[in-house]
Amino acid sequence: MEVQLKETERIDDLQLKGLKLIQDTNGFCFGIDAVLLANFAKVKKGAKVVDLGTGTGIVPILIAGKSQASKILGVEIQEEVYEMATRSVKLNDLEERVEIVNSDIKEIDKILEVNGYHVVTSNPPYMHIDGIKNPNDKKAISRHELKCNLEDVIRAASRLTMPRGKFFMIHRPIRLVDILTLGRKYNMEPKQIQFIHPRAGKAPNLVLVEFMKDGRPELKILDPLYVYGEDGNYTEELKAIYANEDIGEK
């Protein structure tokens, strides 16, 4: 389906089943963290999925392309970004499976079904609000905890996830203690952690965490993932993630 672009927008090819994404060159564009999160999420056939703080809609669109989920919702508070993500859904003819919701995640349980989703995902703002000069800037809202903080995200995920359902999140390792502590506070038991390193010999700069609602205490640390090899190119593991077209559980 053809959609109309604004002056500062472009269409990017996601290199997956012909899927495309509208992005604003003046706004926050998706990065490797969204791709890693969409790959990390385990989504069974027929699952109902919610992505909190969806931004451009990249995670719902990737999950739609890589899984057989029946319904995928993306929640975005910024109206202009929500509208752009909605056009990306139309661009890919995914209206029957993907829907973008313009809402504050702090109020999301008044709109979406409590305990109604098999999988929740989130690539939330990583940074504190210290030193923000323009709190209405789209990039600042995407990167800093201006509209929601870490506890808001985990609380919302707990409210939406059905018992034994999964919550998948990507964040910074420096927040890991907060992430795990808040998870348990809201009955989200951490089950798997994977650290993402820029390259071998460098400290991790991202961490993927899988939670289970009302799960038993048992945590597995997965092998680390390295983004770049010694030659400066993506490692074979990362190339495999970009090439992987199926994240579903049969």
C-alpha positions as CSV (number, residue, x, y, z in Angstrom):
1,M,0.0,0.0,0.0
2,E,1.3,3.5,-0.8
3,V,1.4,6.0,2.0
4,Q,2.2,9.7,1.9
5,L,5.5,10.8,3.4
6,K,6.3,14.1,5.2
7,E,9.2,16.2,4.1
8,T,11.7,14.8,6.6
9,E,10.6,11.2,6.3
10,R,12.1,8.3,4.5
11,I,11.2,4.6,3.9
12,D,13.8,2.0,5.0
13,D,13.9,-1.6,3.8
14,L,14.1,-3.9,6.8
15,Q,15.5,-6.7,4.6
16,L,12.9,-9.1,5.9
17,K,10.1,-10.5,3.7
18,G,9.8,-7.1,1.9
19,L,8.9,-5.2,5.1
20,K,9.6,-1.5,5.2
21,L,9.5,1.2,7.9
22,I,8.9,4.9,7.8
23,Q,11.4,7.0,9.8
24,D,11.7,10.7,10.5
25,T,15.3,11.9,9.8
26,N,14.8,14.5,12.5
27,G,13.5,12.1,15.0
28,F,14.8,8.9,16.8
29,C,15.6,6.2,14.3
30,F,15.7,2.5,15.3
31,G,19.0,0.8,16.0
32,I,20.4,-2.6,16.6
33,D,18.7,-2.9,20.0
34,A,15.3,-3.1,18.4
35,V,16.5,-5.9,16.1
36,L,18.1,-7.8,19.0
37,L,14.9,-7.5,21.1
38,A,12.6,-8.7,18.3
39,N,15.0,-11.7,17.8
40,F,15.2,-12.4,21.5
41,A,11.5,-12.6,22.0
42,K,10.0,-16.0,21.9
43,V,6.6,-15.8,20.2
44,K,4.4,-18.8,19.8
45,K,1.9,-19.3,16.9
46,G,-1.3,-17.5,17.7
47,A,0.2,-15.4,20.5
48,K,-1.1,-12.0,21.5
49,V,1.8,-9.5,21.9
50,V,2.2,-5.9,23.2
51,D,5.3,-3.7,22.7
52,L,5.6,-0.9,25.2
53,G,7.1,2.4,24.0
54,T,7.0,1.2,20.4
55,G,8.3,4.4,18.7
56,T,8.4,3.8,15.0
57,G,6.7,0.4,15.3
58,I,9.9,-1.4,14.4
59,V,9.5,-4.2,17.0
60,P,5.9,-5.1,16.2
61,I,6.6,-5.0,12.5
62,L,9.7,-7.3,12.9
63,I,7.7,-9.7,15.1
64,A,4.9,-9.8,12.6
65,G,7.4,-10.7,9.9
66,K,9.3,-13.3,12.0
67,S,6.5,-15.0,13.9
68,Q,2.9,-16.3,13.5
69,A,1.6,-14.1,16.3
70,S,-2.2,-13.4,15.9
71,K,-2.2,-9.9,17.2
72,I,0.6,-7.4,18.0
73,L,0.0,-4.1,19.6
74,G,2.5,-1.2,19.9
75,V,1.9,1.4,22.5
76,E,3.3,4.9,21.9
77,I,2.7,8.1,23.8
78,Q,3.9,10.6,21.3
79,E,1.0,11.4,18.9
80,E,3.2,12.3,15.9
81,V,5.3,9.2,16.3
82,Y,2.2,7.0,16.8
83,E,0.8,8.4,13.5
84,M,4.0,7.6,11.7
85,A,4.1,4.1,13.0
86,T,0.5,3.6,12.0
87,R,1.4,4.5,8.4
88,S,4.2,2.0,8.5
89,V,1.7,-0.7,9.5
90,K,-0.5,0.3,6.5
91,L,2.6,0.4,4.2
92,N,3.2,-3.2,5.0
93,D,-0.5,-4.3,4.8
94,L,-0.4,-5.5,8.4
95,E,-3.6,-3.9,9.7
96,E,-5.2,-7.2,10.5
97,R,-2.3,-8.3,12.8
98,V,-0.6,-5.1,14.0
99,E,-2.2,-2.1,15.7
100,I,-0.5,1.0,17.2
101,V,-2.2,2.5,20.2
102,N,-1.6,6.1,21.2
103,S,-1.5,5.9,25.0
104,D,0.5,6.5,28.2
105,I,1.8,3.1,29.5
106,K,1.1,4.4,33.0
107,E,-2.6,4.2,32.1
108,I,-2.4,1.2,29.7
109,D,-4.3,-1.2,31.9
110,K,-7.4,1.0,31.5
111,I,-7.3,0.5,27.7
112,L,-5.8,-3.0,27.2
113,E,-6.8,-6.3,28.7
114,V,-5.2,-7.0,32.1
115,N,-3.5,-10.4,32.2
116,G,-4.5,-10.8,28.5
117,Y,-1.2,-11.1,26.6
118,H,1.2,-14.0,26.0
119,V,4.2,-11.8,25.4
120,V,5.2,-8.2,26.2
121,T,8.3,-6.5,24.9
122,S,10.0,-3.2,25.5
123,N,13.0,-1.2,24.4
124,P,12.4,1.6,26.9
125,P,14.3,4.9,27.3
126,Y,17.6,4.1,28.9
127,M,18.7,7.4,30.3
128,H,17.7,9.5,33.4
129,I,16.2,13.0,32.8
130,D,19.2,14.9,34.3
131,G,20.3,17.8,32.1
132,I,17.4,17.7,29.6
133,K,17.1,21.0,27.9
134,N,14.0,20.3,25.8
135,P,11.6,17.9,27.4
136,N,9.3,17.9,24.4
137,D,12.0,16.9,21.9
138,K,11.1,13.6,20.2
139,K,14.7,12.2,20.5
140,A,14.9,13.2,24.1
141,I,11.6,11.5,24.9
142,S,12.8,8.3,23.2
143,R,16.1,8.2,25.0
144,H,15.4,9.7,28.4
145,E,12.8,8.7,31.1
146,L,10.7,11.8,30.5
147,K,7.3,10.2,29.9
148,C,7.9,6.9,31.8
149,N,10.6,5.3,33.9
150,L,11.9,1.8,34.4
151,E,9.4,1.0,37.1
152,D,6.5,2.2,35.0
153,V,7.5,-0.1,32.2
154,I,7.9,-3.2,34.4
155,R,4.7,-2.5,36.2
156,A,2.8,-2.1,32.9
157,A,4.3,-5.3,31.6
158,S,3.2,-7.2,34.7
159,R,-0.3,-5.9,34.4
160,L,-0.6,-7.0,30.8
161,T,1.2,-10.3,30.8
162,M,-1.0,-13.4,31.6
163,P,0.3,-15.8,34.3
164,R,3.3,-17.8,32.9
165,G,3.5,-15.3,30.1
166,K,6.8,-13.7,29.0
167,F,8.3,-10.2,29.1
168,F,11.4,-9.4,27.0
169,M,13.3,-6.2,27.5
170,I,16.6,-4.7,26.3
171,H,18.4,-2.1,28.5
172,R,21.8,-1.0,29.7
173,P,23.8,-3.2,32.0
174,I,24.3,-0.4,34.5
175,R,20.5,-0.7,35.3
176,L,20.5,-4.5,35.8
177,V,20.1,-4.5,39.6
178,D,17.2,-2.1,39.2
179,I,15.7,-4.3,36.4
180,L,15.8,-7.5,38.4
181,T,14.7,-5.9,41.7
182,L,11.7,-4.3,40.0
183,G,10.9,-7.5,38.2
184,R,10.5,-9.4,41.4
185,K,8.5,-6.5,42.9
186,Y,5.9,-7.0,40.2
187,N,6.0,-10.8,40.1
188,M,8.1,-10.9,37.0
189,E,10.8,-13.6,37.6
190,P,14.0,-13.2,35.5
191,K,14.7,-16.4,33.6
192,Q,17.4,-15.6,31.0
193,I,20.0,-12.8,30.6
194,Q,22.2,-12.2,27.6
195,F,24.9,-9.5,27.6
196,I,25.7,-7.7,24.3
197,H,29.3,-6.6,23.8
198,P,30.5,-4.2,21.1
199,R,33.4,-6.6,20.5
200,A,35.5,-9.2,22.3
201,G,37.4,-7.6,25.1
202,K,35.0,-4.8,25.6
203,A,32.5,-4.5,28.4
204,P,28.8,-5.1,27.5
205,N,26.8,-2.0,26.6
206,L,23.4,-3.7,26.3
207,V,21.6,-6.5,28.1
208,L,18.6,-8.6,27.1
209,V,16.4,-10.0,29.9
210,E,13.6,-12.5,29.7
211,F,11.0,-12.6,32.6
212,M,8.2,-15.0,33.3
213,K,5.0,-13.8,35.1
214,D,4.7,-15.8,38.4
215,G,7.7,-17.9,37.3
216,R,9.9,-20.0,39.7
217,P,13.3,-18.6,40.6
218,E,15.8,-20.0,38.2
219,L,18.1,-17.7,36.1
220,K,20.2,-18.8,33.1
221,I,23.0,-16.6,31.8
222,L,23.3,-17.1,28.1
223,D,26.5,-16.9,26.1
224,P,27.5,-13.3,25.4
225,L,26.8,-11.8,21.9
226,Y,29.5,-9.8,20.2
227,V,28.4,-7.3,17.6
228,Y,31.7,-6.6,15.7
229,G,34.6,-8.9,14.9
230,E,38.2,-8.0,14.7
231,D,37.7,-7.0,11.1
232,G,35.2,-4.3,12.1
233,N,32.3,-6.1,10.5
234,Y,29.3,-7.8,12.1
235,T,30.1,-11.1,13.7
236,E,28.6,-14.3,12.2
237,E,26.2,-14.5,15.2
238,L,24.9,-11.0,14.5
239,K,24.6,-11.7,10.8
240,A,22.5,-14.8,11.6
241,I,20.2,-12.6,13.7
242,Y,19.6,-10.2,10.8
243,A,19.1,-13.2,8.5
244,N,16.8,-15.1,10.9
245,E,13.3,-15.0,9.6
246,D,11.7,-17.2,12.3
247,I,11.6,-16.3,16.0
248,G,8.6,-18.3,16.7
249,E,8.1,-21.3,19.0
250,K,6.4,-24.1,17.2
